[in-house]
Amino acid sequence: MKMLTHVFWSQPYRPLFMLVGLYAVFGMLGWTFFFTGLWLPGSFTQSAISPTLWHAHEMIFGFAGAAIGGFLLTAVPNWTGVRSIAPNQLFVLVTLWLLGRVGVWSPVANEFISIVSAIADIGFFLGLCLWVSHAISASKNKRNFGFIALLLLLTLLNTVFHFGSEVFSSAPSFTIYAGLSMVMIIINIIAGRIIPMFSANWVRQNVPQYSHRQRQKPWLDNASHAILITFLVVMNILNIPLLTAIVGVAAAATLYYRWWLWRGWDTRTEPLLWILHIGYFWLPTGILLTALAPVLDFSTSAGIHALTTGAIGTLILAVTSRVALGHSGRALTSRPALTAAYILLTCAAILRVAVALSLFPAFGLHLAATLWMLAFGIFTITYWPILTQPRI
């Protein structure tokens, strides 16, 4: 296909990061229309799965799934030395991702469309898992074998979400929390690799007098993964409120300490960096709120949205914007519009959590959604030429 010779298909981050920006806007717009009663997708009337679970699914497996795919397909060749994914293979994955969204947002309730869309949605993760598995296994890159397991689990969870409710009525709800857990583990691993490295490199060049203050402890990285996984197992499987709270506080404290050692405030003059530190700060904050909610009797929505809107949303915007600049040969510095997007998204996360904690009136939901759409809308418009034009 002649189309596949265009630079847009030369690197996986280009189409997938574009889909991330577009879906962040239009997916949230569709959910807002539904929430206000202006539109009802056909899938919501046909499926036994609640609209709220569909919204959560699309944020985790749709929005975050495209971001994870774009990042791993771009990073794995650098980690392993394996050639990048071929344009035709990338086209298939992108097509599967798009078809996976059709069943959710189709205005017509049609069982055939829903089944085909579900199979395509699963196929995206399966294809991603197979390619990453091949690249990592072929290079014997043992350090990254964990990503194979995580992608396989995401594939299985997505399959259960689509087809498991017939056998197990609470399967969709379980897979959403388990899927969120897999994404949390992935971002904890990736953040621990890139945030301290990017920060230390920048500090060394721009404020060398602070370079001795950047610290990273390998044992703490391993401890953060272990305590996070322990917390997620306790929360999702054992589900004992007091035990969840205890382990959650320990997990949050470990991640806060890890974050503090990275000294993000030393990068305060470069938005491309401080937004990474803000994004990671949301991760232990969301864990803490989620763990304490049943014990202190406040809404678990606060913790969930600290993790999704805060940690996942912010880190996706931060990482996609930086990766696209670096791989397209552009200067690693923010522009005013991009900095504004970072601020808007941070305000959206704060506002969404504040509404969940009853610290702000309910209309804050719509305001937070608007700020989210503005932030990713700015990203999409700003990065359209970056993602569609040749490397400088």
N, C-alpha and C positions, 0 to 999 in steps of 0.2 A: 504494500500500500504506500503510495507516494506521500500520504499524510504523515506516515510514521518517520519520514526522513526529516521532518521539521524539528528544530532544536527543542521544542516543547517536550518531545518524547525521548530526548537524549539522556536525561537523568530522571530517576524516579521521584525526586523531591518536587520537580516542576508540576506535573499534573496532580499529584496527591496533595501537595500543600495548597494548590489552587482550590481543590475540592474541600479542604479543611476550612479555608476562609469563606467560600461560598455557602457551605452547609451550616457553618456557625451562624450565618446571617439568616438564610432562608429556612433552615430547620427551626430556629428559634422563632422566626416570624410565623411559621405554620403552627407551632405550639401555642403562641400568643393568640392567634386567631381562634384556635380551638378553645383555649382557656376562657376567652371572652364570649364564646358562643357564636362567632362569626362564620365558622367553618367546621365541618365534621368529616374527616377522611373516612372513606368506606371501610378501611381495615378496622377502625375503632368500633364500628357497628357490627361487624361480622365476627371478629375474634373474641375468644373468651378472655383474652389478656386485656387488662385495664389500660386506658389511655396513659395513665401515669407511668406504668411499666414500659409502654412503648416509648414514651419520652425518654426515660432512663436508658432504654436499650439503644436508642439512636445517639444519645450523648456518649455512651461507652463504646458500643460496637460500630457505630457509624462515624461520628466526629472523631473520637479518640482513635478508633481503628485506622482511619485514613492517615492520621498523624503518625501513629506508631509504624504503619507500613512505609510511609514516606521516609521516616528517619532511618529505620533499619535497612531498607533497601539501598539507602545512600551510604550508611555508615559501615555495613557489613563488608562491602568490597575493600574499604580502607583498612578494616580490622584484619581481613584474611588474605588480601592480595588477589582474590577471585575477581574475574571480570564482572562489571555491572550487569544488571538484568537487561536482556535484549528488549528493544522497543516493542516488538510484537507481543512478548510476554507481559510487558508492562501494560500494553493496551488491553490485554485480556483481563488483567487484574482490575484496571480502572473500570472496564465495562461491567465486570461482576459487582464491583462496589456500587456503581450507579443503578444497576438492576436491583440490587438489594434494597435500595431506598424506594423503589416503585411500589412495592407491596404495602409499605407503610402509609405513603401519602396519596395513593390512588383515590380519586373521588368516588370510584365505583367499587362496591364490594363484590369481588369475584374470587372464587376459590382457586381457580387455575392461576390467576395473576399472583395470588398470595403464595402459592406453593413454589412457583417458578422464582419469585423474588426471594423467598426464604432459601432456596437451594443456591441461588446466586450469592446471597449474603454469606452463607456458610462457605461457598466456594472461594470467595475472596480470602478468607482467613486460612483455608486449606492451602490455597496456592501460595500465599505469603509464607506459611509455615514450611511448605515443601522447598521453596527456593532458598529460604534462610537456612534450613536444615542441610540442604545440599552444599551451600557455600561454606558453612561452618564445619561440617563433617569432612568435606574434601580437603580443607586446609588444616584439619586436626587442631582447630582453634578451641582448645578445651575451656578457655576462660569464658567463652560465650555460649557454652552448651545450655546454660540456664534459659536463654532466650528461646531455644527450641521447645523446651518443656512448657514455658509460659504461653507461647503461641499455640501449641497443641491444646493446652487447657482452654484457651480462649475459643478455639475452634469447637471443642467439645461442648463448652458452655453455651455457645451460640446455637449449636444444634439442638441442645436440650431446650433452650428458650423457645425455638420455633416449633419443635415437634414433641416436647416432653409433657406438655400440659394434659394431653389425653391420658397419660399414664399416672402422672403425679401432679395434682392440681396446684401445688405450691411451687412447682418447678420454675416457672418464669421469675417469681420473686427471688428464689434462691440463686438463680443464675445471674441476676442483676447484681446482687451483693457480691457474689463470687467473682463476677467479671470486673466489678469495680476494684476488688482486692487484687486481681492480676494486674490491672493498670497501675495501681498504687505501687506494687512491687517493681514493675518495669520503670516507672519514673523515679523511684528511689535509687535504682541501679544506675540509670542514665545520668540523673542529676549528680550523683556522687562522682561520676567520671568527668563530667564536663564543667560543672560550676566551679570547683576549686582550681581546675587546670586553667580555664579561661580567665578566672579572676587573678590567679598568681601571675600569669603571663602579662596581663594588662598592668597590674601593679608594678611589676618589675620594670616595665618600659616607661610608665607614666609617673609613678610615685615610688621610686626605688627605695626611699627611706623607710617605706612600710613593708618592703618585701619579706622581711624576716618574720612578719606577723601572720602570714598566710600559712596555716597548718592543716595537714591532712594525716589522719592516723588510720592505717590499714585495718588494725584490729577493730577500730570504731566503725568502719565501713561494714565489716563482717557482722559486728554486733547489731548494727542498725537493721540489716537484712534479717537476722535471726529473730530479733524482738518484734519486728514488724510482722513477719510471717506467723510468729506465735500469737500475736494479738489477733490477726485475721482468722486464724483457726479457732481461737477461743470465742471470738465474736460470732462467726458464721456457723460453727458446728456445735460447740458446747452451749453457747448462749446462756451463760450464768451471769446475771448483771454485776454482782459484786466482783467476781473474778475478772470479768471483762474490764471493769473500771480499774482494777489494780494493774492488770497487764497493760491496759491502754495508757495509764499515767506513766508507767515505766517506758513504754515505747515512745511516747511523746517526749519525755525527758531526754531519752537517748538521741532522738532526731533533733531536738532543740540544741543540744550540746554540739552535735555534728555541724549544725548550721552556724552556731556561734563561732566555731573554730575557723570557718571560711571567711569571717570578717567582711561581710558584704558591704558594710558602710565605707570601707576603703575604696570601693568602686562607685561611690555615689555620684560622680560626675559623668559616668557613662551609662545611659539608660539601658543599653543592650545587656549590661551586666547586672545592674541592681534589680532589674525585673526578674532575672533568674533567681536571685536570693529571695525576693518577695514571694515568688511562686513556690519555692521550696518551704518557706516559712508556713504557708497554708497547710502543708502536709501534716506536721505534728499538731497544728491547731485543730485541723479536722478530726484527727485521731482522738485528741483530748475531748472535744465536744461530743463526738460519737460515743466514746467510752463512758462519759459521765452523765449523758442524757437520761438513761433509765434510773440511775441512782438518785440524781438531783431533780428528776421529774420535769425536764423540759424537752422540747421537740427534738427528735433525732434528725429532723430536716436541717437543723443548723450545722451539724457535723457533716452530713452528706453533702450539703452545698458548699461548705468550706473545702471539702475534698474535690468536688466536681468543678464548680464555678471558680473556686479559688486556686487550688493546687493544679488540677489537670488543665483547666482553661488557661490559666496564666502561664504555666510552663509550656504548653503547646504553642501559644502565641510567641513566647520568648524564644523557644528553640527553633521554630519554623522561620521566624524572621532572621535570626542569626545564621542558621545553616544556609538559607537561600543567599544571603549576602556573601558568605565565605565561598560557597561553591560556584557562585557566578562571577567571582573575581572582584567583587566590590569592597570598598573600605568597610571595615568592621566598626562602624559608628552609627548611632541612631540619627534619624532625621526628625524634625519637629513634629511631623504628622504621626510618625511611628511612636514617638514619646507620648503624644496625646492619646494614642490608642492604648498604651500601657496604663496610663493614668485612668482612662475611662473604664478599662476592664478591672482594675483594682477597686475602683469605686463601686462597680457592679457587684463584685464579690462581697465587699463589706456590707453593702446594702442588702443583698440577698440573705446573708447570715443574720443581719440585724432584724429583718422581717421575721425570720424563723424564730428568733429569740424574743419576739414581741417588743423589740426596741424601736420599731419604726412601723408606721401604719401600713395596711395591706396594699395600698396603691404603690408601695415601694417595689412590689413584684414586677409591675409593668415598667417602672423606671429602671430597675436592674436589668430587665430584658432589653430595654432600649439601649442602655449603655453598653451591654454586651454586643448587640448588633452594630452599634456605631464603631466599637473598637475593632471588630473583625471586618466591618465594612471598609474602614480606613486601611487595614492591612491588605485586603483584597485589591483595592484600587491602587494603593501604593506599590504593591508587589506584582501587579499584572505585567508591566513591562519587564521586570526583573525575571519573572518565571517564563516569559514567552520570547525573550530576546537572547542572542548568543552571549556566552561568557565574555567578559571584558578582558 
